[in-house]
C-alpha cells in the first residue's frame, strides 16, 4: 500500500493523517508515507 502522493481521500481535520512528504491526507494511516496526525487547534 502506498502513499496517496499529494491527494486527499479524506478531509483535513483533527484525527486524520497528513503526509509530511507530499501533503496527502487520509483517515487511514497506511495511506500516507509519513503520517502525521492532524491535531485539533
Ligand atoms: Zn506521502
mmCIF file of the protein (N, C-alpha, C, O) and its ligand, coordinates in Angstrom:
data_MODEL
# 
_entry.id   MODEL 
# 
loop_
_entity.id 
_entity.type 
_entity.pdbx_number_of_molecules 
1 polymer     1 
2 non-polymer 1 
# 
_entity_poly.entity_id                      1 
_entity_poly.type                           'polypeptide(L)' 
_entity_poly.nstd_linkage                   no 
_entity_poly.nstd_monomer                   no 
_entity_poly.pdbx_seq_one_letter_code       
;(UNK)(UNK)(UNK)(UNK)(UNK)(UNK)(UNK)(UNK)(UNK)(UNK)(UNK)(UNK)(UNK)(UNK)(UNK)(UNK)
(UNK)(UNK)(UNK)(UNK)(UNK)(UNK)(UNK)(UNK)(UNK)(UNK)(UNK)(UNK)(UNK)(UNK)(UNK)(UNK)
(UNK)(UNK)(UNK)(UNK)(UNK)(UNK)(UNK)(UNK)(UNK)
;
_entity_poly.pdbx_seq_one_letter_code_can   XXXXXXXXXXXXXXXXXXXXXXXXXXXXXXXXXXXXXXXXX 
_entity_poly.pdbx_strand_id                 A 
# 
loop_
_entity_poly_seq.entity_id 
_entity_poly_seq.num 
_entity_poly_seq.mon_id 
_entity_poly_seq.hetero 
1 1  UNK n 
1 2  UNK n 
1 3  UNK n 
1 4  UNK n 
1 5  UNK n 
1 6  UNK n 
1 7  UNK n 
1 8  UNK n 
1 9  UNK n 
1 10 UNK n 
1 11 UNK n 
1 12 UNK n 
1 13 UNK n 
1 14 UNK n 
1 15 UNK n 
1 16 UNK n 
1 17 UNK n 
1 18 UNK n 
1 19 UNK n 
1 20 UNK n 
1 21 UNK n 
1 22 UNK n 
1 23 UNK n 
1 24 UNK n 
1 25 UNK n 
1 26 UNK n 
1 27 UNK n 
1 28 UNK n 
1 29 UNK n 
1 30 UNK n 
1 31 UNK n 
1 32 UNK n 
1 33 UNK n 
1 34 UNK n 
1 35 UNK n 
1 36 UNK n 
1 37 UNK n 
1 38 UNK n 
1 39 UNK n 
1 40 UNK n 
1 41 UNK n 
# 
loop_
_struct_asym.id 
_struct_asym.entity_id 
A 1 
B 2 
# 
loop_
_chem_comp.id 
_chem_comp.type 
_chem_comp.mon_nstd_flag 
UNK 'L-peptide linking' . 
ZN  non-polymer         . 
# 
_pdbx_entity_nonpoly.entity_id   2 
_pdbx_entity_nonpoly.name        ? 
_pdbx_entity_nonpoly.comp_id     ZN 
# 
_pdbx_nonpoly_scheme.asym_id         B 
_pdbx_nonpoly_scheme.entity_id       2 
_pdbx_nonpoly_scheme.mon_id          ZN 
_pdbx_nonpoly_scheme.ndb_seq_num     1 
_pdbx_nonpoly_scheme.pdb_seq_num     101 
_pdbx_nonpoly_scheme.auth_seq_num    101 
_pdbx_nonpoly_scheme.pdb_mon_id      ZN 
_pdbx_nonpoly_scheme.auth_mon_id     ZN 
_pdbx_nonpoly_scheme.pdb_strand_id   A 
_pdbx_nonpoly_scheme.pdb_ins_code    . 
# 
loop_
_atom_site.group_PDB 
_atom_site.id 
_atom_site.type_symbol 
_atom_site.label_atom_id 
_atom_site.label_alt_id 
_atom_site.label_comp_id 
_atom_site.label_asym_id 
_atom_site.label_entity_id 
_atom_site.label_seq_id 
_atom_site.pdbx_PDB_ins_code 
_atom_site.Cartn_x 
_atom_site.Cartn_y 
_atom_site.Cartn_z 
_atom_site.occupancy 
_atom_site.B_iso_or_equiv 
_atom_site.pdbx_formal_charge 
_atom_site.auth_seq_id 
_atom_site.auth_comp_id 
_atom_site.auth_asym_id 
_atom_site.auth_atom_id 
_atom_site.pdbx_PDB_model_num 
ATOM   1   N  N  . UNK A 1 1  ? 0.847   -1.206 0.000  1.00 0.00 ? 1   UNK A N  1 
ATOM   2   C  CA . UNK A 1 1  ? 0.000   0.000  0.000  1.00 0.00 ? 1   UNK A CA 1 
ATOM   3   C  C  . UNK A 1 1  ? 0.875   1.246  0.000  1.00 0.00 ? 1   UNK A C  1 
ATOM   4   O  O  . UNK A 1 1  ? 1.831   1.354  0.769  1.00 0.00 ? 1   UNK A O  1 
ATOM   5   N  N  . UNK A 1 2  ? 0.540   2.158  -0.854 1.00 0.00 ? 2   UNK A N  1 
ATOM   6   C  CA . UNK A 1 2  ? 1.398   3.330  -0.977 1.00 0.00 ? 2   UNK A CA 1 
ATOM   7   C  C  . UNK A 1 2  ? 0.740   4.617  -0.544 1.00 0.00 ? 2   UNK A C  1 
ATOM   8   O  O  . UNK A 1 2  ? -0.423  4.664  -0.144 1.00 0.00 ? 2   UNK A O  1 
ATOM   9   N  N  . UNK A 1 3  ? 1.522   5.634  -0.643 1.00 0.00 ? 3   UNK A N  1 
ATOM   10  C  CA . UNK A 1 3  ? 1.042   6.960  -0.277 1.00 0.00 ? 3   UNK A CA 1 
ATOM   11  C  C  . UNK A 1 3  ? 0.130   7.505  -1.379 1.00 0.00 ? 3   UNK A C  1 
ATOM   12  O  O  . UNK A 1 3  ? 0.263   7.140  -2.548 1.00 0.00 ? 3   UNK A O  1 
ATOM   13  N  N  . UNK A 1 4  ? -0.762  8.350  -1.002 1.00 0.00 ? 4   UNK A N  1 
ATOM   14  C  CA . UNK A 1 4  ? -1.685  8.958  -1.966 1.00 0.00 ? 4   UNK A CA 1 
ATOM   15  C  C  . UNK A 1 4  ? -0.998  10.005 -2.848 1.00 0.00 ? 4   UNK A C  1 
ATOM   16  O  O  . UNK A 1 4  ? -1.584  10.498 -3.812 1.00 0.00 ? 4   UNK A O  1 
ATOM   17  N  N  . UNK A 1 5  ? 0.212   10.328 -2.516 1.00 0.00 ? 5   UNK A N  1 
ATOM   18  C  CA . UNK A 1 5  ? 1.026   11.261 -3.295 1.00 0.00 ? 5   UNK A CA 1 
ATOM   19  C  C  . UNK A 1 5  ? 0.351   12.609 -3.552 1.00 0.00 ? 5   UNK A C  1 
ATOM   20  O  O  . UNK A 1 5  ? 0.127   13.016 -4.692 1.00 0.00 ? 5   UNK A O  1 
ATOM   21  N  N  . UNK A 1 6  ? 0.049   13.255 -2.485 1.00 0.00 ? 6   UNK A N  1 
ATOM   22  C  CA . UNK A 1 6  ? -0.499  14.610 -2.595 1.00 0.00 ? 6   UNK A CA 1 
ATOM   23  C  C  . UNK A 1 6  ? -2.007  14.669 -2.669 1.00 0.00 ? 6   UNK A C  1 
ATOM   24  O  O  . UNK A 1 6  ? -2.592  15.742 -2.521 1.00 0.00 ? 6   UNK A O  1 
ATOM   25  N  N  . UNK A 1 7  ? -2.657  13.516 -2.901 1.00 0.00 ? 7   UNK A N  1 
ATOM   26  C  CA . UNK A 1 7  ? -4.116  13.529 -2.990 1.00 0.00 ? 7   UNK A CA 1 
ATOM   27  C  C  . UNK A 1 7  ? -4.755  13.418 -1.614 1.00 0.00 ? 7   UNK A C  1 
ATOM   28  O  O  . UNK A 1 7  ? -4.109  13.036 -0.638 1.00 0.00 ? 7   UNK A O  1 
ATOM   29  N  N  . UNK A 1 8  ? -6.001  13.750 -1.559 1.00 0.00 ? 8   UNK A N  1 
ATOM   30  C  CA . UNK A 1 8  ? -6.733  13.636 -0.307 1.00 0.00 ? 8   UNK A CA 1 
ATOM   31  C  C  . UNK A 1 8  ? -7.905  12.686 -0.477 1.00 0.00 ? 8   UNK A C  1 
ATOM   32  O  O  . UNK A 1 8  ? -8.724  12.862 -1.379 1.00 0.00 ? 8   UNK A O  1 
ATOM   33  N  N  . UNK A 1 9  ? -7.990  11.681 0.384  1.00 0.00 ? 9   UNK A N  1 
ATOM   34  C  CA . UNK A 1 9  ? -9.187  10.836 0.337  1.00 0.00 ? 9   UNK A CA 1 
ATOM   35  C  C  . UNK A 1 9  ? -10.057 11.078 1.567  1.00 0.00 ? 9   UNK A C  1 
ATOM   36  O  O  . UNK A 1 9  ? -11.028 10.368 1.826  1.00 0.00 ? 9   UNK A O  1 
ATOM   37  N  N  . UNK A 1 10 ? -9.671  12.100 2.302  1.00 0.00 ? 10  UNK A N  1 
ATOM   38  C  CA . UNK A 1 10 ? -10.437 12.463 3.481  1.00 0.00 ? 10  UNK A CA 1 
ATOM   39  C  C  . UNK A 1 10 ? -10.199 13.940 3.767  1.00 0.00 ? 10  UNK A C  1 
ATOM   40  O  O  . UNK A 1 10 ? -9.262  14.538 3.237  1.00 0.00 ? 10  UNK A O  1 
ATOM   41  N  N  . UNK A 1 11 ? -11.033 14.517 4.590  1.00 0.00 ? 11  UNK A N  1 
ATOM   42  C  CA . UNK A 1 11 ? -10.864 15.938 4.896  1.00 0.00 ? 11  UNK A CA 1 
ATOM   43  C  C  . UNK A 1 11 ? -9.712  16.165 5.859  1.00 0.00 ? 11  UNK A C  1 
ATOM   44  O  O  . UNK A 1 11 ? -9.390  15.326 6.701  1.00 0.00 ? 11  UNK A O  1 
ATOM   45  N  N  . UNK A 1 12 ? -9.112  17.322 5.704  1.00 0.00 ? 12  UNK A N  1 
ATOM   46  C  CA . UNK A 1 12 ? -8.006  17.678 6.583  1.00 0.00 ? 12  UNK A CA 1 
ATOM   47  C  C  . UNK A 1 12 ? -8.567  18.166 7.911  1.00 0.00 ? 12  UNK A C  1 
ATOM   48  O  O  . UNK A 1 12 ? -8.803  19.358 8.108  1.00 0.00 ? 12  UNK A O  1 
ATOM   49  N  N  . UNK A 1 13 ? -8.771  17.229 8.802  1.00 0.00 ? 13  UNK A N  1 
ATOM   50  C  CA . UNK A 1 13 ? -9.357  17.570 10.092 1.00 0.00 ? 13  UNK A CA 1 
ATOM   51  C  C  . UNK A 1 13 ? -8.696  16.767 11.203 1.00 0.00 ? 13  UNK A C  1 
ATOM   52  O  O  . UNK A 1 13 ? -7.980  15.799 10.944 1.00 0.00 ? 13  UNK A O  1 
ATOM   53  N  N  . UNK A 1 14 ? -8.939  17.172 12.422 1.00 0.00 ? 14  UNK A N  1 
ATOM   54  C  CA . UNK A 1 14 ? -8.328  16.500 13.565 1.00 0.00 ? 14  UNK A CA 1 
ATOM   55  C  C  . UNK A 1 14 ? -8.635  15.011 13.575 1.00 0.00 ? 14  UNK A C  1 
ATOM   56  O  O  . UNK A 1 14 ? -9.780  14.608 13.368 1.00 0.00 ? 14  UNK A O  1 
ATOM   57  N  N  . UNK A 1 15 ? -7.614  14.194 13.814 1.00 0.00 ? 15  UNK A N  1 
ATOM   58  C  CA . UNK A 1 15 ? -7.787  12.753 13.868 1.00 0.00 ? 15  UNK A CA 1 
ATOM   59  C  C  . UNK A 1 15 ? -7.388  12.051 12.581 1.00 0.00 ? 15  UNK A C  1 
ATOM   60  O  O  . UNK A 1 15 ? -7.128  10.848 12.582 1.00 0.00 ? 15  UNK A O  1 
ATOM   61  N  N  . UNK A 1 16 ? -7.339  12.803 11.477 1.00 0.00 ? 16  UNK A N  1 
ATOM   62  C  CA . UNK A 1 16 ? -6.863  12.234 10.236 1.00 0.00 ? 16  UNK A CA 1 
ATOM   63  C  C  . UNK A 1 16 ? -5.349  12.404 10.133 1.00 0.00 ? 16  UNK A C  1 
ATOM   64  O  O  . UNK A 1 16 ? -4.720  13.012 11.000 1.00 0.00 ? 16  UNK A O  1 
ATOM   65  N  N  . UNK A 1 17 ? -4.776  11.860 9.063  1.00 0.00 ? 17  UNK A N  1 
ATOM   66  C  CA . UNK A 1 17 ? -3.333  11.902 8.916  1.00 0.00 ? 17  UNK A CA 1 
ATOM   67  C  C  . UNK A 1 17 ? -2.919  12.677 7.687  1.00 0.00 ? 17  UNK A C  1 
ATOM   68  O  O  . UNK A 1 17 ? -3.526  12.577 6.621  1.00 0.00 ? 17  UNK A O  1 
ATOM   69  N  N  . UNK A 1 18 ? -1.863  13.454 7.869  1.00 0.00 ? 18  UNK A N  1 
ATOM   70  C  CA . UNK A 1 18 ? -1.325  14.201 6.743  1.00 0.00 ? 18  UNK A CA 1 
ATOM   71  C  C  . UNK A 1 18 ? 0.113   13.752 6.503  1.00 0.00 ? 18  UNK A C  1 
ATOM   72  O  O  . UNK A 1 18 ? 0.882   13.581 7.449  1.00 0.00 ? 18  UNK A O  1 
ATOM   73  N  N  . UNK A 1 19 ? 0.470   13.565 5.245  1.00 0.00 ? 19  UNK A N  1 
ATOM   74  C  CA . UNK A 1 19 ? 1.817   13.140 4.917  1.00 0.00 ? 19  UNK A CA 1 
ATOM   75  C  C  . UNK A 1 19 ? 2.778   14.314 5.005  1.00 0.00 ? 19  UNK A C  1 
ATOM   76  O  O  . UNK A 1 19 ? 2.528   15.384 4.451  1.00 0.00 ? 19  UNK A O  1 
ATOM   77  N  N  . UNK A 1 20 ? 3.875   14.099 5.707  1.00 0.00 ? 20  UNK A N  1 
ATOM   78  C  CA . UNK A 1 20 ? 4.857   15.170 5.856  1.00 0.00 ? 20  UNK A CA 1 
ATOM   79  C  C  . UNK A 1 20 ? 5.640   15.397 4.573  1.00 0.00 ? 20  UNK A C  1 
ATOM   80  O  O  . UNK A 1 20 ? 6.170   16.486 4.351  1.00 0.00 ? 20  UNK A O  1 
ATOM   81  N  N  . UNK A 1 21 ? 5.715   14.379 3.729  1.00 0.00 ? 21  UNK A N  1 
ATOM   82  C  CA . UNK A 1 21 ? 6.470   14.492 2.488  1.00 0.00 ? 21  UNK A CA 1 
ATOM   83  C  C  . UNK A 1 21 ? 5.681   15.175 1.385  1.00 0.00 ? 21  UNK A C  1 
ATOM   84  O  O  . UNK A 1 21 ? 6.145   16.149 0.793  1.00 0.00 ? 21  UNK A O  1 
ATOM   85  N  N  . UNK A 1 22 ? 4.497   14.669 1.112  1.00 0.00 ? 22  UNK A N  1 
ATOM   86  C  CA . UNK A 1 22 ? 3.785   15.132 -0.080 1.00 0.00 ? 22  UNK A CA 1 
ATOM   87  C  C  . UNK A 1 22 ? 2.464   15.850 0.210  1.00 0.00 ? 22  UNK A C  1 
ATOM   88  O  O  . UNK A 1 22 ? 1.865   16.421 -0.700 1.00 0.00 ? 22  UNK A O  1 
ATOM   89  N  N  . UNK A 1 23 ? 2.009   15.830 1.449  1.00 0.00 ? 23  UNK A N  1 
ATOM   90  C  CA . UNK A 1 23 ? 0.799   16.573 1.778  1.00 0.00 ? 23  UNK A CA 1 
ATOM   91  C  C  . UNK A 1 23 ? -0.495  15.805 1.615  1.00 0.00 ? 23  UNK A C  1 
ATOM   92  O  O  . UNK A 1 23 ? -1.575  16.376 1.768  1.00 0.00 ? 23  UNK A O  1 
ATOM   93  N  N  . UNK A 1 24 ? -0.407  14.513 1.304  1.00 0.00 ? 24  UNK A N  1 
ATOM   94  C  CA . UNK A 1 24 ? -1.614  13.685 1.190  1.00 0.00 ? 24  UNK A CA 1 
ATOM   95  C  C  . UNK A 1 24 ? -2.353  13.639 2.522  1.00 0.00 ? 24  UNK A C  1 
ATOM   96  O  O  . UNK A 1 24 ? -1.746  13.711 3.591  1.00 0.00 ? 24  UNK A O  1 
ATOM   97  N  N  . UNK A 1 25 ? -3.662  13.519 2.437  1.00 0.00 ? 25  UNK A N  1 
ATOM   98  C  CA . UNK A 1 25 ? -4.474  13.446 3.649  1.00 0.00 ? 25  UNK A CA 1 
ATOM   99  C  C  . UNK A 1 25 ? -5.385  12.231 3.600  1.00 0.00 ? 25  UNK A C  1 
ATOM   100 O  O  . UNK A 1 25 ? -6.050  11.986 2.594  1.00 0.00 ? 25  UNK A O  1 
ATOM   101 N  N  . UNK A 1 26 ? -5.414  11.475 4.685  1.00 0.00 ? 26  UNK A N  1 
ATOM   102 C  CA . UNK A 1 26 ? -6.288  10.310 4.761  1.00 0.00 ? 26  UNK A CA 1 
ATOM   103 C  C  . UNK A 1 26 ? -6.701  10.035 6.197  1.00 0.00 ? 26  UNK A C  1 
ATOM   104 O  O  . UNK A 1 26 ? -6.057  10.479 7.148  1.00 0.00 ? 26  UNK A O  1 
ATOM   105 N  N  . UNK A 1 27 ? -7.792  9.291  6.327  1.00 0.00 ? 27  UNK A N  1 
ATOM   106 C  CA . UNK A 1 27 ? -8.156  8.868  7.685  1.00 0.00 ? 27  UNK A CA 1 
ATOM   107 C  C  . UNK A 1 27 ? -7.492  7.526  8.001  1.00 0.00 ? 27  UNK A C  1 
ATOM   108 O  O  . UNK A 1 27 ? -7.609  7.014  9.114  1.00 0.00 ? 27  UNK A O  1 
ATOM   109 N  N  . UNK A 1 28 ? -6.801  6.970  7.020  1.00 0.00 ? 28  UNK A N  1 
ATOM   110 C  CA . UNK A 1 28 ? -6.084  5.712  7.241  1.00 0.00 ? 28  UNK A CA 1 
ATOM   111 C  C  . UNK A 1 28 ? -4.581  5.941  7.211  1.00 0.00 ? 28  UNK A C  1 
ATOM   112 O  O  . UNK A 1 28 ? -4.020  6.403  6.218  1.00 0.00 ? 28  UNK A O  1 
ATOM   113 N  N  . UNK A 1 29 ? -3.951  5.607  8.321  1.00 0.00 ? 29  UNK A N  1 
ATOM   114 C  CA . UNK A 1 29 ? -2.531  5.859  8.494  1.00 0.00 ? 29  UNK A CA 1 
ATOM   115 C  C  . UNK A 1 29 ? -1.688  5.229  7.384  1.00 0.00 ? 29  UNK A C  1 
ATOM   116 O  O  . UNK A 1 29 ? -0.699  5.816  6.944  1.00 0.00 ? 29  UNK A O  1 
ATOM   117 N  N  . UNK A 1 30 ? -2.076  4.045  6.938  1.00 0.00 ? 30  UNK A N  1 
ATOM   118 C  CA . UNK A 1 30 ? -1.298  3.324  5.929  1.00 0.00 ? 30  UNK A CA 1 
ATOM   119 C  C  . UNK A 1 30 ? -1.317  3.993  4.562  1.00 0.00 ? 30  UNK A C  1 
ATOM   120 O  O  . UNK A 1 30 ? -0.496  3.671  3.703  1.00 0.00 ? 30  UNK A O  1 
ATOM   121 N  N  . UNK A 1 31 ? -2.225  4.901  4.359  1.00 0.00 ? 31  UNK A N  1 
ATOM   122 C  CA . UNK A 1 31 ? -2.341  5.539  3.056  1.00 0.00 ? 31  UNK A CA 1 
ATOM   123 C  C  . UNK A 1 31 ? -1.399  6.713  2.843  1.00 0.00 ? 31  UNK A C  1 
ATOM   124 O  O  . UNK A 1 31 ? -1.354  7.291  1.757  1.00 0.00 ? 31  UNK A O  1 
ATOM   125 N  N  . UNK A 1 32 ? -0.658  7.058  3.864  1.00 0.00 ? 32  UNK A N  1 
ATOM   126 C  CA . UNK A 1 32 ? 0.332   8.130  3.690  1.00 0.00 ? 32  UNK A CA 1 
ATOM   127 C  C  . UNK A 1 32 ? 1.723   7.636  4.097  1.00 0.00 ? 32  UNK A C  1 
ATOM   128 O  O  . UNK A 1 32 ? 1.856   6.855  5.039  1.00 0.00 ? 32  UNK A O  1 
ATOM   129 N  N  . UNK A 1 33 ? 2.758   8.095  3.384  1.00 0.00 ? 33  UNK A N  1 
ATOM   130 C  CA . UNK A 1 33 ? 4.098   7.544  3.622  1.00 0.00 ? 33  UNK A CA 1 
ATOM   131 C  C  . UNK A 1 33 ? 4.740   8.060  4.909  1.00 0.00 ? 33  UNK A C  1 
ATOM   132 O  O  . UNK A 1 33 ? 5.464   7.331  5.586  1.00 0.00 ? 33  UNK A O  1 
ATOM   133 N  N  . UNK A 1 34 ? 4.471   9.317  5.236  1.00 0.00 ? 34  UNK A N  1 
ATOM   134 C  CA . UNK A 1 34 ? 4.979   9.820  6.517  1.00 0.00 ? 34  UNK A CA 1 
ATOM   135 C  C  . UNK A 1 34 ? 3.849   10.455 7.293  1.00 0.00 ? 34  UNK A C  1 
ATOM   136 O  O  . UNK A 1 34 ? 3.734   11.680 7.351  1.00 0.00 ? 34  UNK A O  1 
ATOM   137 N  N  . UNK A 1 35 ? 3.013   9.624  7.889  1.00 0.00 ? 35  UNK A N  1 
ATOM   138 C  CA . UNK A 1 35 ? 1.823   10.129 8.551  1.00 0.00 ? 35  UNK A CA 1 
ATOM   139 C  C  . UNK A 1 35 ? 2.106   10.990 9.772  1.00 0.00 ? 35  UNK A C  1 
ATOM   140 O  O  . UNK A 1 35 ? 2.928   10.663 10.628 1.00 0.00 ? 35  UNK A O  1 
ATOM   141 N  N  . UNK A 1 36 ? 1.393   12.094 9.812  1.00 0.00 ? 36  UNK A N  1 
ATOM   142 C  CA . UNK A 1 36 ? 1.446   12.931 11.000 1.00 0.00 ? 36  UNK A CA 1 
ATOM   143 C  C  . UNK A 1 36 ? -0.009  13.216 11.366 1.00 0.00 ? 36  UNK A C  1 
ATOM   144 O  O  . UNK A 1 36 ? -0.770  13.748 10.559 1.00 0.00 ? 36  UNK A O  1 
ATOM   145 N  N  . UNK A 1 37 ? -0.372  12.865 12.556 1.00 0.00 ? 37  UNK A N  1 
ATOM   146 C  CA . UNK A 1 37 ? -1.749  13.033 12.949 1.00 0.00 ? 37  UNK A CA 1 
ATOM   147 C  C  . UNK A 1 37 ? -2.111  14.513 13.040 1.00 0.00 ? 37  UNK A C  1 
ATOM   148 O  O  . UNK A 1 37 ? -1.388  15.312 13.636 1.00 0.00 ? 37  UNK A O  1 
ATOM   149 N  N  . UNK A 1 38 ? -3.223  14.851 12.449 1.00 0.00 ? 38  UNK A N  1 
ATOM   150 C  CA . UNK A 1 38 ? -3.661  16.242 12.482 1.00 0.00 ? 38  UNK A CA 1 
ATOM   151 C  C  . UNK A 1 38 ? -4.313  16.523 13.834 1.00 0.00 ? 38  UNK A C  1 
ATOM   152 O  O  . UNK A 1 38 ? -5.214  15.814 14.282 1.00 0.00 ? 38  UNK A O  1 
ATOM   153 N  N  . UNK A 1 39 ? -3.822  17.577 14.455 1.00 0.00 ? 39  UNK A N  1 
ATOM   154 C  CA . UNK A 1 39 ? -4.372  17.911 15.765 1.00 0.00 ? 39  UNK A CA 1 
ATOM   155 C  C  . UNK A 1 39 ? -5.428  18.999 15.655 1.00 0.00 ? 39  UNK A C  1 
ATOM   156 O  O  . UNK A 1 39 ? -5.412  19.850 14.765 1.00 0.00 ? 39  UNK A O  1 
ATOM   157 N  N  . UNK A 1 40 ? -6.306  18.926 16.570 1.00 0.00 ? 40  UNK A N  1 
ATOM   158 C  CA . UNK A 1 40 ? -7.336  19.956 16.687 1.00 0.00 ? 40  UNK A CA 1 
ATOM   159 C  C  . UNK A 1 40 ? -6.694  21.238 17.195 1.00 0.00 ? 40  UNK A C  1 
ATOM   160 O  O  . UNK A 1 40 ? -5.870  21.193 18.108 1.00 0.00 ? 40  UNK A O  1 
ATOM   161 N  N  . UNK A 1 41 ? -7.053  22.371 16.624 1.00 0.00 ? 41  UNK A N  1 
ATOM   162 C  CA . UNK A 1 41 ? -6.469  23.601 17.174 1.00 0.00 ? 41  UNK A CA 1 
ATOM   163 C  C  . UNK A 1 41 ? -7.481  24.669 17.494 1.00 0.00 ? 41  UNK A C  1 
ATOM   164 O  O  . UNK A 1 41 ? -7.114  25.747 17.961 1.00 0.00 ? 41  UNK A O  1 
HETATM 165 ZN ZN . ZN  B 2 .  ? 3.381   10.956 1.072  1.00 0.00 ? 101 ZN  A ZN 1 
# 
